[in-house]
Amino acid sequence: MAEWFTITLPALLLEKVHDVLGDRVVRALETAADRFLQIMYLMIVLGSWSVVFSYGYPLMTSSPHVSIYHQYAGYLVFFMCMASWKLATFTDPGTITERTLAKFDSYPYDNLLFVDKICPTVGIRKLARSKYDRATNRHIPRFDHYCGWIHQPVGEENYRFFLLFLIVHICMCAYGTLVVGQLFRGLIVDKQLLTATFVDRRTGRPVPTNWFIVIQYLMHRHLYLSGVFALMAVMGFVLFLFLSFHLHLVCRNMTTNEYYKWKHVRDWHKNATKAYQKALKEGKVKPQGVASSSTVDHSEELTNVTCIGADAPSAPTPNKQKDAILNPGPLPANIYNVGIVENFREVIYPRSLRKDALQRWAEWWEKNGHNDSASSNNKSKTAGGIEKSTKQH
């Protein structure tokens, strides 16, 4: 489903536009579509803050119910909002290449979700907890998901800033909701709206005063500010739920990618247990020991992992051993879960940035750096010779 919304549907729409308007328009649309969520984010945030500065600040100045210091606090919150977005957007998640394998090779294989094999896309060893991101054509260490709001994948080295981005925006929405709500409460008290007489424009008759009528009045008199108030309240709640999900994952030392992989493992384990118990009851199999975790491979890639979910992994290749009725035993444990404190420490202080990883990477460069540079120089000379030869011909 996620792949259909983020890849298939836009491709179909661009194909139709290409048939009608041609290549130039499609290229322009592709550039805009590539950063659509980023543009949408800036429009929403900057537009909302413009409304607060233009309509909310004058009310703060005249209202005895909200301190004038909230105006200065608002500028600080706005700066923190944009700074957290910039950090999350421009901090690299890390990229696994032949040159950086040593730096990011910090996690063991669990031989369940991750097995030691060569990545078929980039042709290098596929490190545990890593994933090839199709949106950016990069192999990302400790891949979590691709986030369109920051226009890049969330991985080992920028996950902490992604969480900071969520926390700051939740605080911004909560703070803004409280301050604007206090402004509206002041208007209700000062104008005695709950005891005022309202008249129906269609009939000219007075109508009973209630909260619904008062809210309608405030929305009519302060339309833009009311819209921002509602947006902050709703988005604050949604972001809180999203942050809660990610904090839950951090506590278990699990990425979004791994969360969906574990869903498939749990489904397999549930079905395998039922099948084994049924076969045992019917006498089709004899009691047996627990099957090895390597008997069934759950390392198939999820094709697309985004903020809105993940697609199912590709179907496994039929195998007689896999199709056999085996005793799955207890559900395998997550070997990456090393306790809440250490789990949070891994997010705040990624393994790839620690001294041992950097030392390992430096040692690799000492052994292979000269050969790598010589290889690059030879390639450059070869390319230069080819170009020169082409010009002579």
C-alpha positions as CSV (number, residue, x, y, z in Angstrom):
1,M,0.0,0.0,0.0
2,A,2.8,2.4,0.9
3,E,4.6,1.8,-2.4
4,W,1.4,2.3,-4.3
5,F,0.8,5.8,-2.8
6,T,4.5,6.9,-2.9
7,I,5.7,5.4,-6.2
8,T,3.1,3.7,-8.4
9,L,0.4,6.4,-8.2
10,P,2.8,9.4,-8.9
11,A,4.3,7.5,-11.8
12,L,0.9,6.8,-13.4
13,L,0.0,10.5,-13.0
14,L,3.3,11.7,-14.5
15,E,2.8,9.3,-17.4
16,K,-0.6,10.8,-18.2
17,V,0.8,14.4,-17.9
18,H,3.7,13.5,-20.2
19,D,1.2,12.3,-22.9
20,V,-0.7,15.6,-22.7
21,L,2.0,18.3,-21.9
22,G,5.3,16.8,-22.9
23,D,8.8,16.3,-21.4
24,R,9.6,19.9,-20.1
25,V,6.5,20.1,-17.9
26,V,7.0,16.5,-16.6
27,R,10.6,17.3,-15.6
28,A,9.4,20.4,-13.7
29,L,6.7,18.4,-12.0
30,E,9.1,15.6,-11.1
31,T,11.4,18.1,-9.4
32,A,8.5,19.6,-7.4
33,A,7.0,16.2,-6.7
34,D,10.3,15.0,-5.4
35,R,10.2,17.6,-2.7
36,F,6.4,17.8,-2.4
37,L,6.2,17.0,1.3
38,Q,9.1,19.3,2.1
39,I,7.3,22.2,0.3
40,M,4.1,21.3,2.0
41,Y,5.8,21.3,5.4
42,L,7.2,24.8,4.8
43,M,3.9,26.1,3.6
44,I,2.0,24.7,6.6
45,V,4.6,25.8,9.2
46,L,5.5,29.2,7.8
47,G,1.9,29.9,6.9
48,S,0.7,29.0,10.5
49,W,3.4,31.1,12.1
50,S,2.5,34.1,9.8
51,V,-1.0,33.9,11.0
52,V,0.2,33.8,14.7
53,F,2.5,36.8,14.1
54,S,-0.2,38.7,12.2
55,Y,-3.3,37.9,14.2
56,G,-2.2,36.3,17.4
57,Y,0.4,38.8,18.5
58,P,-1.9,41.9,18.3
59,L,-4.4,40.0,20.6
60,M,-1.6,39.2,23.0
61,T,-0.7,42.9,23.2
62,S,-4.3,43.9,24.2
63,S,-5.2,40.8,26.3
64,P,-4.7,40.9,30.1
65,H,-5.0,37.1,30.1
66,V,-1.7,36.3,28.2
67,S,1.7,37.7,29.2
68,I,3.6,39.8,26.7
69,Y,6.5,37.5,27.3
70,H,4.8,34.9,25.2
71,Q,5.6,37.0,22.2
72,Y,9.4,36.6,22.8
73,A,8.9,32.9,23.7
74,G,7.1,32.5,20.4
75,Y,10.1,33.7,18.4
76,L,12.3,31.2,20.3
77,V,9.9,28.3,19.6
78,F,9.8,29.3,15.9
79,F,13.6,29.3,15.8
80,M,13.8,25.9,17.5
81,C,11.1,24.5,15.1
82,M,13.1,25.5,12.0
83,A,16.4,24.5,13.5
84,S,15.2,21.0,14.4
85,W,13.8,20.6,10.8
86,K,17.1,21.8,9.3
87,L,19.1,19.3,11.6
88,A,16.9,16.4,10.6
89,T,16.9,17.4,6.9
90,F,20.7,18.0,6.4
91,T,22.2,15.4,8.8
92,D,23.3,12.4,6.8
93,P,21.9,9.0,8.0
94,G,25.1,7.4,6.8
95,T,25.8,5.6,3.6
96,I,27.3,2.1,3.3
97,T,29.8,1.7,0.5
98,E,32.9,-0.5,0.1
99,R,34.9,2.3,1.8
100,T,32.6,2.7,4.8
101,L,31.8,-1.0,5.5
102,A,34.3,-1.0,8.4
103,K,32.8,2.0,10.0
104,F,29.2,0.7,10.1
105,D,29.9,-3.0,10.7
106,S,28.9,-2.8,14.4
107,Y,26.0,-5.2,14.7
108,P,26.0,-9.0,14.6
109,Y,23.8,-11.0,12.3
110,D,20.8,-12.6,14.0
111,N,20.4,-15.2,11.2
112,L,16.7,-14.5,11.3
113,L,16.0,-11.0,10.0
114,F,19.5,-10.4,8.8
115,V,21.9,-12.9,7.3
116,D,25.4,-12.5,6.0
117,K,25.0,-12.2,2.3
118,I,25.9,-9.9,-0.6
119,C,23.5,-7.1,-1.4
120,P,22.3,-7.8,-5.0
121,T,21.8,-4.1,-5.7
122,V,25.2,-2.6,-4.8
123,G,27.3,-5.7,-4.8
124,I,28.8,-5.4,-1.3
125,R,28.2,-7.3,2.0
126,K,24.8,-6.5,3.4
127,L,25.4,-5.4,7.0
128,A,23.0,-6.4,9.8
129,R,20.2,-3.9,10.3
130,S,21.0,-2.1,7.0
131,K,18.7,-1.7,4.0
132,Y,19.0,-0.4,0.4
133,D,16.7,2.7,0.1
134,R,15.2,2.8,-3.3
135,A,14.1,6.5,-2.9
136,T,17.7,7.7,-2.7
137,N,19.6,4.7,-4.2
138,R,21.7,4.4,-1.1
139,H,22.5,1.6,1.3
140,I,21.6,2.9,4.8
141,P,23.0,1.6,8.1
142,R,20.4,0.8,10.8
143,F,17.7,1.8,8.3
144,D,14.4,3.0,10.0
145,H,12.3,4.5,7.2
146,Y,12.2,7.0,4.4
147,C,10.7,10.4,5.6
148,G,9.3,12.7,2.9
149,W,9.0,15.6,5.3
150,I,12.8,15.8,5.6
151,H,13.3,14.3,2.1
152,Q,15.8,11.6,3.1
153,P,16.0,8.2,4.8
154,V,16.2,8.0,8.6
155,G,19.1,5.8,9.6
156,E,21.8,5.3,12.2
157,E,23.4,8.8,12.3
158,N,20.3,11.0,12.0
159,Y,17.7,9.1,13.9
160,R,18.3,11.1,17.0
161,F,17.7,14.4,15.1
162,F,14.5,12.9,13.7
163,L,13.3,12.2,17.2
164,L,14.3,15.8,18.2
165,F,12.3,17.1,15.2
166,L,9.2,15.3,16.5
167,I,9.7,16.4,20.1
168,V,10.2,20.0,19.2
169,H,7.1,20.1,16.9
170,I,5.0,18.4,19.6
171,C,6.1,21.0,22.1
172,M,5.4,23.8,19.6
173,C,1.9,22.5,18.9
174,A,1.1,22.0,22.6
175,Y,2.5,25.4,23.5
176,G,0.7,27.2,20.6
177,T,-2.6,25.4,21.4
178,L,-2.4,26.5,25.1
179,V,-1.5,30.2,24.3
180,V,-4.2,30.6,21.6
181,G,-6.7,28.8,23.7
182,Q,-5.9,31.2,26.5
183,L,-6.4,34.1,24.1
184,F,-9.8,32.8,23.1
185,R,-10.8,32.2,26.8
186,G,-9.9,35.8,27.5
187,L,-12.2,37.0,24.7
188,I,-15.0,34.8,26.0
189,V,-14.6,36.3,29.5
190,D,-14.0,39.9,28.5
191,K,-17.0,40.0,26.1
192,Q,-19.1,37.8,28.3
193,L,-19.9,35.6,25.3
194,L,-21.5,32.9,27.4
195,T,-24.2,35.3,28.6
196,A,-24.5,37.5,25.5
197,T,-27.5,37.5,23.2
198,F,-26.9,36.2,19.7
199,V,-29.4,36.8,16.9
200,D,-30.1,34.4,14.0
201,R,-29.5,36.4,10.8
202,R,-32.1,34.4,8.8
203,T,-34.9,34.9,11.3
204,G,-33.8,37.9,13.3
205,R,-34.7,36.1,16.5
206,P,-32.4,35.6,19.5
207,V,-31.0,32.1,19.9
208,P,-30.0,30.4,23.2
209,T,-26.3,30.9,24.0
210,N,-24.2,27.8,24.3
211,W,-20.6,26.7,23.6
212,F,-21.5,25.7,20.0
213,I,-22.7,29.3,19.3
214,V,-19.7,30.8,21.0
215,I,-17.3,28.7,19.0
216,Q,-19.1,29.7,15.8
217,Y,-18.7,33.3,16.8
218,L,-15.0,33.0,17.4
219,M,-14.4,31.2,14.2
220,H,-16.3,33.9,12.3
221,R,-14.4,36.8,14.0
222,H,-11.0,35.0,14.1
223,L,-11.1,32.6,11.2
224,Y,-7.4,32.2,10.4
225,L,-6.3,32.0,14.1
226,S,-9.1,29.5,14.8
227,G,-7.9,27.4,11.8
228,V,-4.3,27.4,13.2
229,F,-5.6,26.6,16.7
230,A,-7.4,23.5,15.4
231,L,-4.4,22.5,13.2
232,M,-2.0,22.7,16.2
233,A,-4.3,20.7,18.4
234,V,-4.9,17.9,15.9
235,M,-1.3,17.7,14.6
236,G,0.1,17.8,18.2
237,F,-2.0,14.8,19.1
238,V,-1.0,12.9,15.8
239,L,2.7,13.7,16.3
240,F,2.5,12.6,20.0
241,L,1.1,9.2,18.9
242,F,3.9,8.9,16.2
243,L,6.6,9.8,18.8
244,S,5.1,7.3,21.2
245,F,5.5,4.6,18.6
246,H,9.1,5.5,18.0
247,L,9.9,5.7,21.7
248,H,8.4,2.2,22.0
249,L,10.7,1.0,19.2
250,V,13.7,2.6,20.9
251,C,12.9,0.9,24.2
252,R,13.0,-2.4,22.3
253,N,16.0,-1.4,20.1
254,M,14.0,-1.9,17.0
255,T,13.7,0.1,13.8
256,T,10.5,0.7,11.8
257,N,11.9,-1.6,9.2
258,E,12.6,-4.3,11.8
259,Y,9.1,-3.8,13.4
260,Y,7.4,-4.8,10.2
261,K,9.9,-7.7,9.7
262,W,9.1,-8.9,13.2
263,K,5.3,-8.7,12.3
264,H,6.0,-11.3,9.6
265,V,8.1,-13.4,11.9
266,R,5.3,-13.4,14.5
267,D,2.7,-14.4,11.8
268,W,5.0,-17.2,10.6
269,H,5.5,-18.4,14.2
270,K,1.8,-18.4,15.0
271,N,0.9,-20.3,11.8
272,A,3.8,-22.7,12.2
273,T,2.9,-23.5,15.8
274,K,-0.7,-24.1,14.8
275,A,0.3,-26.4,11.9
276,Y,2.7,-28.3,14.1
277,Q,0.2,-28.8,17.0
278,K,-2.5,-29.9,14.5
279,A,-0.1,-32.3,12.7
280,L,1.0,-33.7,16.1
281,K,-2.6,-34.2,17.2
282,E,-3.5,-36.0,14.0
283,G,-0.4,-38.2,14.2
284,K,1.2,-36.9,11.0
285,V,4.4,-36.0,12.8
286,K,6.2,-37.3,15.9
287,P,7.3,-35.0,18.8
288,Q,10.5,-33.3,17.7
289,G,13.0,-30.8,19.0
290,V,12.9,-27.1,18.2
291,A,13.8,-26.2,14.6
292,S,16.9,-24.1,14.2
293,S,16.2,-20.4,13.5
294,S,18.2,-20.8,10.3
295,T,15.7,-23.3,8.9
296,V,13.3,-20.5,7.9
297,D,14.7,-17.3,6.3
298,H,12.9,-14.1,7.2
299,S,15.5,-11.8,5.8
300,E,13.5,-10.9,2.6
301,E,13.6,-7.2,2.0
302,L,10.6,-5.0,2.6
303,T,10.3,-3.2,-0.7
304,N,9.3,0.2,0.8
305,V,9.3,1.5,4.3
306,T,7.9,5.0,4.9
307,C,6.1,7.0,7.6
308,I,2.8,5.5,6.6
309,G,3.8,1.8,6.7
310,A,5.7,-0.9,4.7
311,D,5.0,-3.3,1.9
312,A,5.1,-7.0,2.4
313,P,8.4,-8.7,1.6
314,S,8.8,-10.7,-1.5
315,A,7.5,-14.2,-1.4
316,P,10.2,-16.7,-0.3
317,T,11.5,-19.3,-2.8
318,P,9.7,-22.6,-2.4
319,N,11.8,-25.1,-0.4
320,K,11.0,-28.6,0.8
321,Q,12.7,-27.9,4.1
322,K,10.7,-24.7,4.6
323,D,7.5,-26.4,3.6
324,A,8.0,-29.3,6.1
325,I,6.0,-29.2,9.3
326,L,8.5,-28.3,12.0
327,N,8.3,-27.5,15.7
328,P,9.0,-23.7,15.8
329,G,9.5,-23.6,19.6
330,P,9.3,-20.3,21.4
331,L,9.3,-17.0,19.5
332,P,12.9,-16.0,18.8
333,A,14.3,-13.1,20.8
334,N,15.5,-9.8,19.5
335,I,19.3,-9.9,20.0
336,Y,19.7,-6.2,19.5
337,N,17.6,-5.4,22.6
338,V,20.3,-4.7,25.2
339,G,18.2,-2.9,27.9
340,I,16.4,0.5,27.8
341,V,19.3,2.6,28.9
342,E,21.8,1.2,26.4
343,N,19.1,1.2,23.7
344,F,18.6,4.9,24.1
345,R,22.3,5.4,24.3
346,E,22.7,3.8,20.9
347,V,20.3,6.3,19.4
348,I,21.8,9.4,21.1
349,Y,25.4,8.2,20.5
350,P,25.4,5.9,17.4
351,R,27.8,3.0,17.3
352,S,29.3,4.3,14.0
353,L,30.4,7.5,15.7
354,R,32.1,5.8,18.7
355,K,35.8,5.5,19.1
356,D,36.0,1.8,18.3
357,A,34.1,2.2,15.0
358,L,36.2,5.2,13.9
359,Q,39.4,3.4,14.9
360,R,38.3,0.3,12.9
361,W,37.6,2.6,9.9
362,A,41.0,4.4,10.2
363,E,42.8,1.0,10.3
364,W,40.9,0.0,7.1
365,W,42.1,3.2,5.4
366,E,45.6,2.6,6.5
367,K,45.5,-0.8,4.8
368,N,43.4,0.0,1.8
369,G,43.5,3.7,1.3
370,H,46.7,3.8,-0.9
371,N,45.4,1.0,-3.1
372,D,42.0,2.7,-3.3
373,S,43.6,6.0,-4.3
374,A,45.9,4.3,-6.8
375,S,42.9,2.5,-8.3
376,S,41.0,5.9,-8.6
377,N,44.1,7.6,-10.2
378,N,44.4,4.7,-12.8
379,K,40.7,5.0,-13.6
380,S,41.1,8.8,-14.1
381,K,44.2,8.4,-16.3
382,T,42.4,5.7,-18.3
383,A,39.3,7.9,-18.7
384,G,41.6,10.9,-19.7
385,G,43.4,8.7,-22.3
386,I,40.1,7.5,-23.8
387,E,38.9,11.1,-24.0
388,K,42.1,12.3,-25.6
389,S,42.0,9.5,-28.1
390,T,38.4,10.3,-28.9
391,K,39.3,13.9,-29.6
392,Q,42.2,12.9,-31.9
393,H,39.9,10.6,-33.9
